[in-house]
Amino acid sequence: MKWSALARFGALRFVWLSALVVALDQWSKAWIVQHFELFERQPWWPMLEITRLHNRGAAFSFLGDASGWQFYLFVGLASVVSVGIFVWLWRQPSAALSWLSVGLSLILGGALGNVIDRLTRGYVVDFIHVHWQAAWYFPAFNVADSAITVGAVCLLLDALADWQRTGGGGRS
């Protein structure tokens, strides 16, 4: 397809990035589940270890100890957000590379990756564990969480670029 034919799909042409995030996320989680026992740790670098953990909550295990209702909340919320992001991408103009489109696609892929975990396992597999010596540990995360974080940074970059382009007055 020529670029002009792709342009009619607007920002949806970036959804391949969402699919890539989902594929990498699910592959990495399957590999971890196959090769690591729950709570098993393997140091990789002085500040990084791979640790298989199961997160029934949201970010930083928020509501992880709740009685089970949070499963429905997180699946429902992520599903609604994913549909909203897909519609947002669909309605975006077919501009060239956009931080907004890339950011939304990364967030969409990350949200779907974690929803797939919740629906198939009942929890999210986390395994990347960053720490400073034995004194400070950042909560474990995964590829989907990383994509969501990078996507949020892309949205901030887009907002900053828009702010600078319009002299601080918002979208033109």
N, C-alpha and C positions, 0 to 999 in steps of 0.2 A: 504494500500500500504506500502511496505517496503521502508526504507530510500533509498535504491539503485534505486528503481523505481522512487522516487521523485527526485533523483539527476539528472536525464536526463532533467528535466525542468530547471536546473540551478537556477539562482536567482529568477526566476518566482515563485518559491515556497513561496516567501515572499509577493506575491500580495494579499494574504488573509489579510495582514495588511492594504493595501490600501482599500480593501472592508470594513474592520472594521472602518477605519477612515471616509469613506463616509457615512456609516450607522449611526455612532455616530453624525457626523456633521449634517446630514439631520434630524435626530430625534431631536437633541437639537434645531435646528432652527425652526422646526415645533412647538415644545413645546413653544418656546419664542413667536412666531407669534400668537399662540392660547391664551397665558396667559398674554401678555403684549401689551399695545398700543404703537404706535410709540412715542419715547422719554420718555416713562415711566421708572422711575428708582426705584430700590429697593436695599437698602444697604444690604450687606451680612456680611462683615467684615469691620473693620475701613478703609482698603485700597482697598476694592473691592465692586463693585456694579454691578448689572445686569441692563442693559439699552438697550432697543431695538432701534437699529439704522439701517438705510438702506444706504449702500455704493454703489454708482454707479461708483466709481473710483477703483483704485488699492490700494496698501498698503498706509495707512495713507490718504485715500481718494484722492490720486494723480489723477488728471484729472476728479475728480468727478463732476465738474461744466462745463465740456465740453458739446458740443451740442448733443451728442448721438453717435458719431462715435467711441468713446472709448469702447462702448459695443462690437462692432465687433472686435476691436483690442484685447481686453482682452480675449474674447472667442476664437478667432483665435490663439492667442499666447499660451494660456493655453492648447488648443487642440493639437497644434504642440509639445509643451513641453511634454505633457502627452504621446503622441505617441513615442516621442524620448526616454523618460524614460522607457516606456514599452519595446522598442527594446533593450535598454541598459541592462535592467534586463534580457531579454531573452538571450542575448549574453554573459552574465557573466558566468564564470566557476562555477561549482557546488561545490564551497568551502562550508565549514561549515558556521555557523553564521558570517555574514560580516556586519560591520558598513555601508559599501557602499550600500549593498542590503536593509538593514533596512531603511537607510536614503532616498534612492530613492523611496522605497515603501510608506513611510510617505509623501514625497513631492507629489507623484502621487495621493494619496488619498486626500490630501488637495487641490490640483489643481482641481481634479474632483469634489470635494464637492462644491467649489466656482463656477465652471462652471455650475453645475446643478442649482445653485441659479440664476445665470445670465440668463440662458435659460428659467427657469420656472417663475421667478419673475421679471427679468429685473434689478436686483440689488442683492447685497450680504447682508444677514442679519448678523449684528455684534451685540454682546451683552455682552461680558466680558469687563468690564471697570475698570482698575486699576488706582488708584490715590493716591496722598499724600496730605492729608487734602484737602483744597480747592485751594491749590497753584499750583499743577501739576497734569495733567491728561494725561495718555498714551492713544493714540487712541484706540478705542474699537476694539475688534477682536473676533474670533469665534474658534470653534474646528478645522476647516480646516486650519486656519492661524497658530494655535498652532502646528499642525502636520507638516506644512511646516517649521516652525522655528526649531522644534526638529529634523526634517529630515536634515536641513542644519547643525545643530550641529553634527549629526552623520557623515555627509560627511566630516566635518572638523576633527573629531576624526579619521576617516579612513585615511585621508590624513596625519595626524600627525603620525599615526601608521606606515603607509607606509614609510614616511620620516625617521622615526627612524629605521625601519627594513632595509632600504637600505643605511643608513648612510647619508641621505640627498640627494641622487642621483636620486630619482624618482622610479617609479614602475619597478620591475625586471621581 
